[in-house]
Amino acid sequence: EQPRFDGSVVVDWLDAKGTRLSSANYRTRETRFRLAVPAAARGKFAQVRVYAASLASGRDAIGGIDVLAQPSRPDKPLRVALADWWHALTAPPYRAPVRHADTIAILDFETPPPAQLAQQTGAPAPAAAAASGVR
């Protein structure tokens, strides 16, 4: 359960330069609320800043949002859009690359050299055994 909110909310509507277009104070008892864009800021605001203080909990919060206009781009001509769609539709399905065996395991990287193996097991190394004539 969310803690109860009972307090005031101050909302500032700013333009792209940071100039305040409109400001309003609200009293609310809800943890969530909606605000209508004031007529003075409609179509002109680029930022909204909000300060909320709850008398019930003694807590406050600050927040904001920057509203950026989407850059306009010309639409593709119909034939280009259709060609792109057809290319995507008829593209071959994804094929995972061929997996190759682990080259470290193939080269026997993890097995110790014969001399070290002989020391660990107590048996003579193959080179030492060949030199002594032991088979």
C-alpha distance (Angstrom), angle and dihedral (degrees) to the residues before:
residue distance angle dihedral
E1 . . .
Q2 3.78 . .
P3 3.80 117.7 .
R4 3.76 114.9 -101.0
F5 3.80 116.8 -97.2
D6 3.76 118.9 -150.6
G7 3.75 114.0 161.7
S8 3.74 151.2 77.7
V9 3.79 131.5 -57.3
V10 3.81 125.1 -157.8
V11 3.79 116.9 -161.5
D12 3.80 125.3 -169.8
W13 3.80 121.7 -168.5
L14 3.82 111.7 -155.4
D15 3.79 134.9 -172.6
A16 3.83 124.8 -131.5
K17 3.84 91.4 -83.3
G18 3.81 92.8 51.7
T19 3.80 95.3 -105.8
R20 3.80 112.6 147.2
L21 3.80 110.6 -114.3
S22 3.78 96.1 177.4
S23 3.79 139.8 -7.0
A24 3.79 129.4 -164.5
N25 3.82 138.4 -180.0
Y26 3.80 120.7 -145.9
R27 3.78 134.5 -176.6
T28 3.80 116.1 -146.3
R29 3.78 140.7 168.5
E30 3.79 95.4 -164.5
T31 3.81 128.5 93.0
R32 3.81 89.3 -139.7
F33 3.76 128.8 39.1
R34 3.80 141.7 161.6
L35 3.75 128.5 -131.5
A36 3.77 129.8 -157.7
V37 3.80 117.6 -133.0
P38 3.82 107.4 -106.2
A39 3.79 116.5 -117.7
A40 3.83 91.3 -117.3
A41 3.82 91.2 58.2
R42 3.81 100.0 37.4
G43 3.80 110.2 125.0
K44 3.81 93.0 -2.1
F45 3.81 107.6 67.9
A46 3.79 122.4 102.9
Q47 3.81 100.0 171.8
V48 3.78 138.6 33.5
R49 3.81 121.3 -161.6
V50 3.81 121.6 -167.9
Y51 3.82 131.2 -169.1
A52 3.80 118.9 -174.0
A53 3.80 127.2 -175.6
S54 3.80 123.2 -175.3
L55 3.77 116.9 -151.3
A56 3.81 90.1 -168.2
S57 3.81 96.1 59.6
G58 3.80 101.8 21.4
R59 3.78 90.3 -126.2
D60 3.77 130.6 124.3
A61 3.79 136.7 -168.1
I62 3.75 138.6 -166.0
G63 3.77 128.4 -155.7
G64 3.73 144.7 153.7
I65 3.73 147.6 174.6
D66 3.77 134.0 -139.4
V67 3.78 111.9 -141.5
L68 3.78 110.7 -153.5
A69 3.76 122.4 -167.2
Q70 3.78 112.1 -122.9
P71 3.79 111.5 -117.1
S72 3.75 110.1 -112.1
R73 3.77 117.0 -124.2
P74 3.74 127.9 -174.9
D75 3.77 115.4 -104.4
K76 3.78 118.5 -112.1
P77 3.76 117.2 -100.7
L78 3.80 111.9 -97.6
R79 3.80 94.5 -111.3
V80 3.84 91.4 52.6
A81 3.81 91.4 48.2
L82 3.82 90.7 48.8
A83 3.80 91.9 47.7
D84 3.82 90.6 50.9
W85 3.80 90.8 47.8
W86 3.82 92.4 48.8
H87 3.80 92.0 47.6
A88 3.81 91.4 52.0
L89 3.81 91.5 45.8
T90 3.80 95.4 50.1
A91 3.80 97.9 38.4
P92 3.80 113.3 123.0
P93 3.78 114.7 -101.3
Y94 3.78 119.0 -96.9
R95 3.77 113.9 -85.2
A96 3.76 118.0 -161.9
P97 3.81 113.9 -128.2
V98 3.80 117.5 -100.2
R99 3.77 111.0 -90.9
H100 3.76 116.0 -131.5
A101 3.76 125.5 -155.7
D102 3.78 118.1 -95.6
T103 3.82 106.6 -85.8
I104 3.79 92.4 -153.7
A105 3.80 91.3 59.0
I106 3.82 91.4 43.6
L107 3.79 91.2 54.9
D108 3.80 88.7 49.5
F109 3.78 91.2 -120.2
E110 3.78 93.2 158.6
T111 3.83 96.7 55.5
P112 3.83 112.8 86.0
P113 3.81 119.3 -120.0
P114 3.84 115.4 -88.5
A115 3.83 94.0 -105.7
Q116 3.82 92.1 52.9
L117 3.80 90.5 44.9
A118 3.82 90.0 52.1
Q119 3.80 91.1 51.6
Q120 3.80 91.4 50.8
T121 3.83 93.8 48.6
G122 3.81 97.7 35.0
A123 3.84 92.8 -123.4
P124 3.81 119.9 125.8
A125 3.79 116.5 -96.6
P126 3.84 113.9 -104.8
A127 3.85 91.9 -112.9
A128 3.81 92.2 49.5
A129 3.78 91.6 45.5
A130 3.81 91.3 50.8
A131 3.82 91.5 49.6
S132 3.79 92.3 50.9
G133 3.78 92.8 45.4
V134 3.84 92.9 -119.1
R135 3.78 115.1 144.6
